[in-house]
């Protein structure tokens, strides 16, 4: 389970990475990808929950596909 300090750390890391770049405008997709990348390393359940909303899973097959990718990386 994610702790408040984990969430703050993710926010801080993503913010630093985005500020360090040269873009003046950042797409929400990019932010979601950066958050997802960090969640995947930290908490796989939180990652799946986030991904189900961020990637807009429309059916069980989408969810199952993401789970399979996650389990292959073990």
The 8 nearest C-alpha neighbors of each residue, nearest first, counted from 0:
[[1, 2, 42, 45, 44, 41, 43, 5],
 [2, 0, 5, 3, 42, 6, 45, 4],
 [1, 3, 5, 4, 0, 6, 7, 8],
 [2, 4, 6, 5, 7, 1, 8, 0],
 [3, 5, 7, 2, 6, 8, 1, 9],
 [6, 4, 8, 2, 3, 7, 1, 9],
 [5, 7, 9, 3, 8, 4, 10, 2],
 [8, 6, 4, 10, 5, 9, 11, 3],
 [7, 9, 11, 5, 6, 10, 12, 4],
 [10, 8, 6, 12, 11, 7, 13, 5],
 [11, 9, 7, 13, 8, 12, 14, 6],
 [10, 12, 8, 14, 9, 13, 7, 15],
 [13, 11, 9, 15, 14, 10, 8, 16],
 [14, 12, 16, 10, 15, 11, 9, 17],
 [13, 15, 11, 17, 12, 16, 10, 18],
 [16, 14, 18, 12, 13, 17, 19, 11],
 [15, 17, 13, 19, 14, 18, 12, 20],
 [16, 18, 14, 20, 19, 15, 13, 25],
 [19, 17, 15, 20, 16, 14, 21, 22],
 [18, 20, 16, 17, 15, 21, 14, 22],
 [21, 19, 17, 18, 22, 16, 23, 15],
 [20, 22, 23, 19, 18, 17, 24, 25],
 [23, 21, 24, 20, 25, 17, 18, 19],
 [22, 24, 21, 25, 20, 18, 17, 26],
 [25, 23, 22, 26, 21, 27, 17, 20],
 [26, 24, 27, 22, 23, 29, 30, 17],
 [25, 27, 28, 29, 24, 30, 31, 22],
 [26, 28, 30, 29, 31, 25, 32, 24],
 [27, 29, 31, 26, 30, 32, 25, 53],
 [30, 28, 32, 27, 31, 26, 33, 25],
 [31, 29, 27, 33, 32, 28, 34, 26],
 [30, 32, 28, 34, 29, 33, 35, 27],
 [31, 33, 35, 29, 30, 34, 36, 28],
 [32, 34, 36, 30, 31, 35, 29, 13],
 [35, 33, 31, 37, 36, 32, 38, 30],
 [36, 34, 38, 32, 37, 33, 31, 39],
 [35, 37, 33, 39, 34, 38, 32, 40],
 [38, 36, 34, 40, 39, 35, 41, 33],
 [37, 39, 41, 46, 35, 40, 42, 36],
 [38, 40, 46, 43, 36, 37, 41, 42],
 [41, 39, 37, 38, 42, 36, 43, 46],
 [40, 42, 38, 39, 37, 43, 1, 46],
 [43, 41, 45, 38, 44, 39, 40, 46],
 [42, 44, 46, 39, 45, 47, 41, 38],
 [45, 43, 47, 46, 42, 48, 0, 39],
 [44, 46, 48, 42, 43, 47, 49, 38],
 [45, 47, 43, 38, 39, 49, 44, 48],
 [48, 46, 50, 44, 49, 45, 51, 43],
 [49, 47, 45, 51, 46, 50, 44, 52],
 [48, 50, 46, 47, 51, 52, 53, 45],
 [51, 49, 53, 47, 52, 54, 48, 46],
 [50, 52, 56, 48, 49, 55, 54, 53],
 [53, 51, 55, 50, 49, 54, 56, 48],
 [54, 52, 50, 55, 51, 49, 31, 56],
 [53, 55, 50, 52, 51, 56, 49, 57],
 [56, 54, 52, 53, 51, 57, 50, 61],
 [57, 55, 51, 61, 54, 58, 62, 52],
 [58, 56, 55, 61, 59, 62, 60, 51],
 [59, 57, 60, 61, 56, 62, 63, 55],
 [58, 60, 62, 61, 63, 57, 56, 64],
 [59, 61, 63, 62, 58, 64, 57, 56],
 [62, 60, 64, 56, 59, 63, 58, 65],
 [61, 63, 59, 65, 60, 64, 56, 66],
 [62, 64, 60, 66, 65, 61, 59, 67],
 [65, 63, 67, 61, 66, 62, 60, 68],
 [64, 66, 68, 62, 67, 63, 69, 61],
 [67, 65, 69, 63, 64, 68, 70, 62],
 [66, 68, 70, 64, 69, 65, 71, 63],
 [69, 67, 65, 71, 66, 70, 64, 72],
 [68, 70, 66, 67, 71, 72, 65, 73],
 [69, 71, 67, 72, 68, 73, 66, 65],
 [72, 70, 68, 69, 73, 67, 66, 65],
 [73, 71, 70, 69, 68, 67, 66, 39],
 [72, 71, 70, 69, 68, 67, 43, 40]]
